[in-house]
Amino acid sequence: MTDAPRATAPRFTILVAAYQAESTIREALFSLTAQSYPNWEAIVVDDGSSDATALIACGCAREDNRIRVYRRSNAGPALARNVAAEAARAPWLLALDADDSLLPCALERQAAFMEAHPGFDIYSLGTLLQDPDGSRRPWSVSSAHSGIESFTLDQMIEENLLTVTTVVSAERFRQLGGFRDLYLEDYDLWLRAFAAGSRHLHNPDPLAVYRVSQTSKNANFERRMASADAVLTDLARSPGLDRRQRRNALRRARLHRALGVRRHLEERLDQGETHRILRDYLSTADAYPNRLKWLGGVLLVCLCPRLFARLAPRLQTGSSNV
């Protein structure tokens, strides 16, 4: 075991939920042990993996005493992170998925950023997307990511500007009850935090690396849309919203619902299925910013569903980043 240099109590607790991650967990944890900033701890929760995830994580823990490993039956990443958070000793929490990583300077630069800008509950950081070929590119879904900026609840209702790899006050996290067991548990947490009055600041410095893959949660479009619908509909019931914000949350919920139905509809058409196609298409109006195109689609679905299937991708779809 390595006695890594650190203060008595860590400043950051890294929450690592790991499931069937034997091919990536070592790289994720090595990205922590390579940090230039020593004052951290990592709590890995193996979420019922049947592969070598726990074995590899325990090996990393033997090499660095700042890493602790817990095992539990499979219950999903949200609850696994909550288990890690319960054992956290640091005042700041940072979730890191088992297939993602931090640059070696990440914690040092984020700590310096937080010291230079005190008084916030949530500090996001710039993120790089790593494609399957190993190349990296900035994750920038909004101009808001290009500079130091405090995101607002209004912005977060329109699109999710935060990744799960975001620093949050442990006190605030516990006040919110941690992650809820939802598919988009991170988006839900950030929305609830903003609605509760949490203060946020974004550090544009690209410090985290998100691995893009066909097996990641973001690849399941229909499930993401359904979860975003549920999260925003629930947010609209929050007492922390004014009438305009409540209306916008419900509008965005309808958009996500329609986008999910539209994707499912297009997949059915690709497979040659046309049963009840008109009924489903009529529920996708919110997915078409251009209502004239949508109305044209109604006619096309009635007259020639197969032709509609070929033309559907050309009809502009409303944007959604969750």
Backbone hydrogen bonds in HBPLUS format (Angstrom, degrees):
<---DONOR---> <-ACCEPTOR-->    atom                        ^
c    i                          cat <-CA-CA->   ^        H-A-AA   ^      H-
h    n   atom  resd res      DA  || num        DHA   H-A  angle D-A-AA Bond
n    s   type  num  typ     dist DA aas  dist angle  dist       angle   num
A0002-THR N   A0063-GLU O   3.17 MM  61  5.32 131.6  2.42  92.8 105.5     1
A0004-ALA N   A0002-THR O   3.08 MM   2  5.62 120.0  2.46 107.0  90.7     2
A0065-ASN N   A0002-THR O   3.31 MM  63  6.12 172.4  2.32 157.7 155.6     3
A0011-ARG N   A0039-ASN O   3.06 MM  28  5.69 159.4  2.10 122.1 126.3     4
A0041-GLU N   A0012-PHE O   2.98 MM  29  6.43 143.2  2.12 154.0 165.5     5
A0013-THR N   A0092-TRP O   2.85 MM  79  6.28 152.8  1.93 158.2 167.4     6
A0094-LEU N   A0013-THR O   2.96 MM  81  6.22 149.9  2.05 159.5 157.7     7
A0014-ILE N   A0041-GLU O   2.78 MM  27  6.18 166.0  1.80 155.8 159.8     8
A0043-ILE N   A0014-ILE O   2.92 MM  29  6.21 165.4  1.95 168.4 169.8     9
A0015-LEU N   A0094-LEU O   2.87 MM  79  5.97 151.9  1.95 128.4 137.8    10
A0096-LEU N   A0015-LEU O   2.86 MM  81  5.93 166.0  1.88 151.3 151.4    11
A0016-VAL N   A0043-ILE O   3.05 MM  27  6.06 175.7  2.05 150.9 149.9    12
A0045-VAL N   A0016-VAL O   2.86 MM  29  6.21 164.7  1.88 163.4 165.9    13
A0018-ALA N   A0045-VAL O   3.02 MM  27  6.05 173.2  2.03 150.3 148.6    14
A0047-ASP N   A0018-ALA O   2.78 MM  29  5.82 168.4  1.79 160.8 164.9    15
A0024-THR N   A0021-ALA O   3.06 MM   3  5.49 154.7  2.12 114.9 122.3    16
A0025-ILE N   A0021-ALA O   2.85 MM   4  5.50 159.8  1.89 174.7 170.6    17
A0028-ALA N   A0024-THR O   3.08 MM   4  6.36 160.6  2.12 156.7 162.8    18
A0029-LEU N   A0025-ILE O   2.99 MM   4  6.19 164.5  2.01 153.1 156.3    19
A0030-PHE N   A0026-ARG O   2.79 MM   4  5.95 154.0  1.85 149.5 157.8    20
A0031-SER N   A0027-GLU O   3.00 MM   4  6.14 140.1  2.16 140.4 149.8    21
A0032-LEU N   A0029-LEU O   2.97 MM   3  5.13 141.8  2.12  99.4 111.0    22
A0033-THR N   A0029-LEU O   3.04 MM   4  6.48 160.3  2.08 153.0 157.5    23
A0034-ALA N   A0030-PHE O   2.99 MM   4  6.00 133.0  2.22 140.0 151.0    24
A0035-GLN N   A0032-LEU O   2.99 MM   3  5.30 165.6  2.02 114.6 118.0    25
A0036-SER N   A0104-PRO O   2.94 MM  68  6.04 153.6  2.02 162.8 158.7    26
A0040-TRP N   A0038-PRO O   2.94 MM   2  5.87 133.7  2.16 109.6  95.7    27
A0042-ALA N   A0066-ARG O   2.85 MM  24  6.18 163.5  1.88 149.1 151.8    28
A0068-ARG N   A0042-ALA O   2.86 MM  26  6.27 159.5  1.90 163.1 169.9    29
A0044-VAL N   A0068-ARG O   2.79 MM  24  6.10 167.3  1.81 169.4 167.6    30
A0070-TYR N   A0044-VAL O   2.74 MM  26  6.12 159.6  1.78 164.5 171.8    31
A0046-ASP N   A0070-TYR O   2.77 MM  24  6.14 160.7  1.81 168.2 162.2    32
A0072-ARG N   A0046-ASP O   3.07 MM  26  6.32 153.3  2.14 178.5 172.7    33
A0048-GLY N   A0072-ARG O   2.78 MM  24  5.57 102.2  2.39 163.4 167.2    34
A0056-ILE N   A0052-ALA O   2.96 MM   4  6.13 164.5  1.98 162.2 165.0    35
A0057-ALA N   A0053-THR O   2.96 MM   4  6.18 165.1  1.98 154.1 158.8    36
A0058-CYS N   A0054-ALA O   2.85 MM   4  5.98 160.4  1.89 151.4 156.5    37
A0059-GLY N   A0055-LEU O   3.06 MM   4  6.25 145.6  2.18 138.1 147.5    38
A0060-CYS N   A0056-ILE O   3.02 MM   4  6.39 152.1  2.10 149.0 156.1    39
A0061-ALA N   A0057-ALA O   2.93 MM   4  6.23 147.1  2.04 144.1 154.1    40
A0062-ARG N   A0058-CYS O   2.97 MM   4  6.26 143.8  2.10 143.5 152.1    41
A0063-GLU N   A0060-CYS O   3.14 MM   3  5.12 129.4  2.40  93.3 106.8    42
A0064-ASP N   A0060-CYS O   3.08 MM   4  6.34 128.3  2.36 140.2 153.8    43
A0067-ILE N   A0064-ASP O   3.17 MM   3  6.03 168.5  2.18 126.3 128.3    44
A0080-ALA N   A0076-GLY O   3.15 MM   4  6.30 153.2  2.22 148.0 156.2    45
A0081-ARG N   A0077-PRO O   2.88 MM   4  6.02 159.6  1.92 150.3 154.3    46
A0082-ASN N   A0078-ALA O   3.09 MM   4  6.37 149.9  2.18 141.4 150.2    47
A0083-VAL N   A0079-LEU O   3.01 MM   4  6.29 148.7  2.11 144.2 151.6    48
A0084-ALA N   A0080-ALA O   3.11 MM   4  6.47 156.1  2.17 145.7 151.9    49
A0085-ALA N   A0081-ARG O   2.81 MM   4  6.10 156.0  1.87 150.1 157.2    50
A0086-GLU N   A0082-ASN O   2.97 MM   4  6.20 145.2  2.09 144.8 153.0    51
A0087-ALA N   A0084-ALA O   3.08 MM   3  5.35 133.3  2.31 101.7 114.0    52
A0088-ALA N   A0085-ALA O   3.14 MM   3  4.92 155.5  2.21  97.5 105.0    53
A0170-ALA N   A0091-PRO O   2.88 MM  79  5.22 179.5  1.88 134.9 135.1    54
A0093-LEU N   A0168-VAL O   2.88 MM  75  5.35 175.2  1.88 158.1 159.5    55
A0168-VAL N   A0093-LEU O   2.92 MM  75  5.35 157.8  1.97 149.3 156.7    56
A0100-ASP N   A0097-ASP O   3.04 MM   3  5.33 167.1  2.06 116.9 119.0    57
A0101-SER N   A0209-VAL O   3.12 MM 108  5.20 159.0  2.16 143.9 148.5    58
A0209-VAL N   A0101-SER O   2.81 MM 108  5.20 158.6  1.85 160.5 154.8    59
A0103-LEU N   A0207-LEU O   2.85 MM 104  5.40 173.2  1.86 159.0 158.8    60
A0106-ALA N   A0103-LEU O   2.91 MM   3  5.19 167.6  1.93 122.8 126.2    61
A0109-ARG N   A0105-CYS O   2.95 MM   4  6.05 169.9  1.96 164.9 167.7    62
A0110-GLN N   A0106-ALA O   2.86 MM   4  5.99 157.6  1.91 151.9 159.2    63
A0111-ALA N   A0107-LEU O   2.87 MM   4  5.85 156.1  1.93 141.3 147.9    64
A0112-ALA N   A0108-GLU O   3.06 MM   4  6.27 156.6  2.12 143.5 149.8    65
A0113-PHE N   A0109-ARG O   2.92 MM   4  6.10 151.5  2.00 142.3 150.4    66
A0114-MET N   A0110-GLN O   2.93 MM   4  6.15 158.4  1.98 148.9 154.2    67
A0115-GLU N   A0111-ALA O   2.97 MM   4  6.20 150.5  2.05 145.5 153.6    68
A0116-ALA N   A0112-ALA O   2.97 MM   4  6.16 146.8  2.09 142.3 151.1    69
A0117-HIS N   A0113-PHE O   2.98 MM   4  6.16 126.9  2.27 138.4 152.5    70
A0121-ASP N   A0199-ARG O   2.82 MM  78  5.24 145.0  1.94 131.7 142.5    71
A0169-SER N   A0121-ASP O   2.88 MM  48  5.28 151.2  1.97 159.9 164.3    72
A0122-ILE N   A0199-ARG O   3.02 MM  77  6.29 151.2  2.11 158.0 161.3    73
A0201-LEU N   A0122-ILE O   2.96 MM  79  6.43 142.4  2.10 151.5 163.3    74
A0123-TYR N   A0167-VAL O   2.81 MM  44  5.03 163.7  1.84 145.6 151.3    75
A0167-VAL N   A0123-TYR O   2.95 MM  44  5.03 145.2  2.07 156.0 146.3    76
A0124-SER N   A0201-LEU O   3.09 MM  77  6.46 141.7  2.24 138.5 149.2    77
A0203-ASN N   A0124-SER O   2.92 MM  79  5.95 161.3  1.96 132.4 138.5    78
A0126-GLY N   A0203-ASN O   2.86 MM  77  6.19 116.7  2.27 155.3 170.0    79
A0126-GLY N   A0205-ASP O   3.04 MM  79  4.95 126.3  2.33 128.6 128.7    80
A0207-LEU N   A0126-GLY O   2.91 MM  81  5.66 154.0  1.98 128.0 125.8    81
A0208-ALA N   A0126-GLY O   3.24 MM  82  6.55 165.1  2.26 149.4 154.0    82
A0139-TRP N   A0127-THR O   2.87 MM  12  5.49 160.0  1.91 158.2 151.4    83
A0128-LEU N   A0208-ALA O   2.77 MM  80  6.10 159.7  1.81 150.9 156.9    84
A0210-TYR N   A0128-LEU O   2.75 MM  82  6.09 164.8  1.77 168.6 173.6    85
A0129-LEU N   A0137-ARG O   2.67 MM   8  5.26 169.0  1.69 169.3 166.6    86
A0137-ARG N   A0129-LEU O   2.94 MM   8  5.26 146.7  2.05 140.8 151.6    87
A0130-GLN N   A0210-TYR O   2.77 MM  80  5.92 164.7  1.79 154.9 154.9    88
A0212-VAL N   A0130-GLN O   2.87 MM  82  5.76 172.1  1.87 148.7 151.5    89
A0131-ASP N   A0135-SER O   2.87 MM   4  5.52 153.3  1.94 164.4 169.4    90
A0134-GLY N   A0131-ASP O   2.78 MM   3  5.39 162.9  1.81 129.1 132.3    91
A0145-HIS N   A0142-SER O   3.11 MM   3  5.86 168.9  2.12 118.8 121.9    92
A0146-SER N   A0143-SER O   3.09 MM   3  5.54 166.3  2.11 115.6 119.9    93
A0202-HIS N   A0149-GLU O   2.84 MM  53  5.29 146.9  1.95 135.9 146.7    94
A0156-MET N   A0152-THR O   3.03 MM   4  6.33 159.2  2.08 149.4 155.5    95
A0157-ILE N   A0153-LEU O   2.90 MM   4  6.11 142.6  2.04 150.2 159.3    96
A0158-GLU N   A0154-ASP O   3.34 MM   4  6.59 151.2  2.43 141.1 147.6    97
A0159-GLU N   A0155-GLN O   3.08 MM   4  6.42 152.8  2.16 150.5 157.9    98
A0160-ASN N   A0321-ASN O   2.89 MM 161  5.86 167.7  1.90 171.0 166.8    99
A0166-THR N   A0164-VAL O   2.85 MM   2  5.50 132.6  2.08 107.2  92.3   100
A0173-PHE N   A0169-SER O   2.87 MM   4  6.09 162.7  1.90 154.3 159.8   101
A0174-ARG N   A0170-ALA O   3.03 MM   4  6.20 157.6  2.08 146.0 150.7   102
A0175-GLN N   A0171-GLU O   3.00 MM   4  6.23 149.9  2.09 143.7 152.7   103
A0176-LEU N   A0172-ARG O   3.02 MM   4  6.27 145.6  2.14 148.9 157.3   104
A0178-GLY N   A0173-PHE O   2.94 MM   5  5.26 149.0  2.04 167.0 157.6   105
A0177-GLY N   A0174-ARG O   3.07 MM   3  4.94 149.4  2.17  96.9 106.4   106
A0182-LEU N   A0180-ARG O   2.73 MM   2  5.66 126.0  2.02 116.0  99.2   107
A0188-ASP N   A0184-LEU O   3.07 MM   4  6.29 163.7  2.10 155.5 160.6   108
A0189-LEU N   A0185-GLU O   3.04 MM   4  6.16 153.0  2.12 136.7 143.6   109
A0190-TRP N   A0186-ASP O   2.98 MM   4  6.28 166.1  2.00 156.2 158.8   110
A0191-LEU N   A0187-TYR O   2.97 MM   4  6.15 163.2  2.00 151.8 156.7   111
A0192-ARG N   A0188-ASP O   3.01 MM   4  6.18 164.1  2.03 150.0 154.4   112
A0193-ALA N   A0189-LEU O   2.86 MM   4  6.04 151.6  1.94 147.4 156.2   113
A0194-PHE N   A0190-TRP O   2.90 MM   4  6.11 166.5  1.92 154.4 156.9   114
A0195-ALA N   A0191-LEU O   2.92 MM   4  6.06 162.5  1.95 150.0 155.4   115
A0196-ALA N   A0192-ARG O   2.99 MM   4  6.08 133.8  2.21 135.7 147.1   116
A0196-ALA N   A0193-ALA O   3.15 MM   3  5.10 129.2  2.42  93.1 106.6   117
A0198-SER N   A0193-ALA O   2.98 MM   5  5.39 163.1  2.01 151.3 146.8   118
A0197-GLY N   A0194-PHE O   3.00 MM   3  5.17 160.4  2.04 107.5 112.7   119
A0216-SER N   A0213-SER O   3.35 MM   3  5.44 165.8  2.38 103.3 107.4   120
A0219-ALA N   A0216-SER O   3.03 MM   3  5.54 155.7  2.09 112.4 120.0   121
A0220-ASN N   A0217-LYS O   3.07 MM   3  5.74 160.1  2.12 119.3 124.6   122
A0224-ARG N   A0220-ASN O   3.06 MM   4  6.26 155.5  2.12 151.9 159.5   123
A0225-MET N   A0221-PHE O   2.94 MM   4  6.21 161.2  1.97 157.6 162.4   124
A0226-ALA N   A0222-GLU O   3.00 MM   4  6.22 159.1  2.05 147.1 152.7   125
A0227-SER N   A0223-ARG O   2.97 MM   4  6.11 156.6  2.02 145.6 151.8   126
A0228-ALA N   A0224-ARG O   2.85 MM   4  6.04 158.6  1.90 151.0 157.2   127
A0229-ASP N   A0225-MET O   2.96 MM   4  6.12 156.0  2.02 146.5 152.8   128
A0230-ALA N   A0226-ALA O   3.11 MM   4  6.37 158.6  2.16 142.7 147.8   129
A0231-VAL N   A0227-SER O   2.81 MM   4  6.04 163.0  1.84 155.3 160.0   130
A0232-LEU N   A0228-ALA O   2.96 MM   4  6.01 169.3  1.98 151.6 154.3   131
A0233-THR N   A0229-ASP O   2.96 MM   4  6.00 153.9  2.03 145.2 153.1   132
A0234-ASP N   A0230-ALA O   2.96 MM   4  6.07 154.5  2.03 143.9 150.7   133
A0235-LEU N   A0231-VAL O   2.90 MM   4  6.13 150.3  1.99 140.8 149.9   134
A0236-ALA N   A0232-LEU O   3.02 MM   4  6.22 149.0  2.12 143.1 149.8   135
A0237-ARG N   A0234-ASP O   3.03 MM   3  5.46 152.2  2.11 108.9 117.5   136
A0238-SER N   A0235-LEU O   2.78 MM   3  5.20 162.6  1.81 118.5 124.3   137
A0241-LEU N   A0238-SER O   3.44 MM   3  6.01 169.7  2.45 118.0 118.3   138
A0246-ARG N   A0242-ASP O   2.94 MM   4  6.15 157.2  1.99 155.0 162.1   139
A0247-ARG N   A0243-ARG O   2.96 MM   4  6.15 156.4  2.01 145.7 152.1   140
A0248-ASN N   A0244-ARG O   2.92 MM   4  6.18 157.3  1.97 150.3 156.6   141
A0249-ALA N   A0245-GLN O   2.86 MM   4  6.05 154.9  1.92 147.7 154.4   142
A0250-LEU N   A0246-ARG O   3.11 MM   4  6.34 159.6  2.16 147.4 151.9   143
A0251-ARG N   A0247-ARG O   2.97 MM   4  6.20 148.4  2.07 142.6 152.1   144
A0252-ARG N   A0248-ASN O   2.92 MM   4  6.17 163.0  1.95 152.3 155.6   145
A0253-ALA N   A0249-ALA O   2.94 MM   4  6.11 147.8  2.04 141.0 150.8   146
A0254-ARG N   A0250-LEU O   3.00 MM   4  6.22 155.1  2.06 144.4 149.7   147
A0255-LEU N   A0251-ARG O   3.08 MM   4  6.40 150.6  2.16 143.1 151.5   148
A0256-HIS N   A0252-ARG O   2.99 MM   4  6.30 165.5  2.01 154.4 156.2   149
A0257-ARG N   A0253-ALA O   2.98 MM   4  6.19 159.5  2.02 149.2 155.4   150
A0258-ALA N   A0254-ARG O   2.90 MM   4  6.09 160.1  1.94 148.7 153.9   151
A0259-LEU N   A0255-LEU O   2.84 MM   4  6.08 156.8  1.89 154.5 161.5   152
A0260-GLY N   A0256-HIS O   3.00 MM   4  6.19 157.0  2.05 148.0 153.3   153
A0261-VAL N   A0257-ARG O   3.08 MM   4  6.36 159.9  2.12 148.2 153.4   154
A0262-ARG N   A0258-ALA O   2.84 MM   4  6.00 157.4  1.89 148.3 155.2   155
A0263-ARG N   A0259-LEU O   2.96 MM   4  6.19 162.4  1.99 148.5 152.4   156
A0264-HIS N   A0260-GLY O   3.10 MM   4  6.32 165.5  2.12 148.2 152.1   157
A0265-LEU N   A0261-VAL O   2.84 MM   4  6.01 152.3  1.92 146.8 155.4   158
A0266-GLU N   A0262-ARG O   2.87 MM   4  6.15 160.3  1.91 155.7 159.8   159
A0267-GLU N   A0263-ARG O   2.99 MM   4  6.26 153.6  2.07 148.7 155.9   160
A0268-ARG N   A0264-HIS O   3.00 MM   4  6.25 154.0  2.07 145.7 152.7   161
A0269-LEU N   A0265-LEU O   2.95 MM   4  6.25 156.9  2.00 149.5 156.2   162
A0270-ASP N   A0266-GLU O   2.92 MM   4  6.14 152.3  2.00 144.5 151.9   163
A0271-GLN N   A0267-GLU O   3.22 MM   4  6.48 135.7  2.42 136.8 147.3   164
A0271-GLN N   A0268-ARG O   3.07 MM   3  5.16 131.3  2.31  96.8 109.9   165
A0273-GLU N   A0268-ARG O   2.92 MM   5  5.20 155.4  1.98 153.9 145.8   166
A0272-GLY N   A0269-LEU O   2.90 MM   3  4.93 159.8  1.94 106.7 112.1   167
A0277-ILE N   A0274-THR O   3.25 MM   3  5.19 149.6  2.35 129.1 121.2   168
A0280-ASP N   A0276-ARG O   3.28 MM   4  6.58 163.2  2.31 150.5 154.1   169
A0281-TYR N   A0277-ILE O   2.91 MM   4  6.06 157.1  1.96 146.8 154.1   170
A0282-LEU N   A0278-LEU O   2.99 MM   4  6.16 154.1  2.06 154.0 158.9   171
A0283-SER N   A0280-ASP O   3.08 MM   3  5.47 149.7  2.18 107.8 116.7   172
A0284-THR N   A0281-TYR O   3.00 MM   3  5.37 165.2  2.02 118.7 120.8   173
A0287-ALA N   A0284-THR O   2.87 MM   3  5.47 156.8  1.92 122.5 130.2   174
A0288-TYR N   A0285-ALA O   3.11 MM   3  5.61 165.9  2.13 119.2 121.7   175
A0318-GLY N   A0287-ALA O   3.04 MM  31  5.21 152.9  2.12 124.2 130.1   176
A0293-LYS N   A0290-ASN O   3.16 MM   3  5.52 123.0  2.50 103.9 116.4   177
A0294-TRP N   A0290-ASN O   3.19 MM   4  6.58 153.6  2.26 143.6 151.5   178
A0295-LEU N   A0291-ARG O   2.83 MM   4  6.07 158.0  1.88 148.3 153.6   179
A0296-GLY N   A0292-LEU O   2.89 MM   4  6.14 150.0  1.98 142.6 151.3   180
A0297-GLY N   A0293-LYS O   2.89 MM   4  6.18 142.6  2.03 141.0 151.6   181
A0297-GLY N   A0294-TRP O   3.01 MM   3  4.91 118.1  2.41  90.6 106.6   182
A0298-VAL N   A0294-TRP O   3.05 MM   4  6.49 139.6  2.22 143.5 154.2   183
A0298-VAL N   A0295-LEU O   3.14 MM   3  5.07 123.5  2.47  91.5 105.4   184
A0299-LEU N   A0295-LEU O   3.36 MM   4  6.77 157.3  2.42 147.2 150.4   185
A0300-LEU N   A0296-GLY O   3.01 MM   4  6.29 156.8  2.06 145.2 152.4   186
A0301-VAL N   A0297-GLY O   2.75 MM   4  5.90 159.1  1.79 154.2 158.8   187
A0302-CYS N   A0298-VAL O   3.12 MM   4  6.34 153.8  2.19 144.0 150.7   188
A0303-LEU N   A0299-LEU O   2.99 MM   4  6.24 156.1  2.05 149.6 155.9   189
A0304-CYS N   A0300-LEU O   2.72 MM   4  5.53 163.1  1.75 150.3 156.4   190
A0307-LEU N   A0304-CYS O   3.13 MM   3  5.48 124.0  2.46 107.7 120.8   191
A0308-PHE N   A0304-CYS O   3.11 MM   4  6.46 157.9  2.16 153.1 160.0   192
A0309-ALA N   A0305-PRO O   2.96 MM   4  6.26 146.3  2.07 143.4 152.4   193
A0310-ARG N   A0306-ARG O   3.30 MM   4  6.68 143.1  2.45 138.1 146.1   194
A0310-ARG N   A0307-LEU O   3.06 MM   3  5.23 124.7  2.38  98.3 112.0   195
A0311-LEU N   A0307-LEU O   3.05 MM   4  6.36 148.1  2.16 148.1 157.4   196
A0312-ALA N   A0308-PHE O   2.77 MM   4  5.66 139.9  1.93 156.6 163.9   197
A0314-ARG N   A0311-LEU O   2.91 MM   3  5.60 149.9  2.00 123.4 132.4   198
A0315-LEU N   A0312-ALA O   3.00 MM   3  5.47 158.3  2.04 116.9 123.6   199
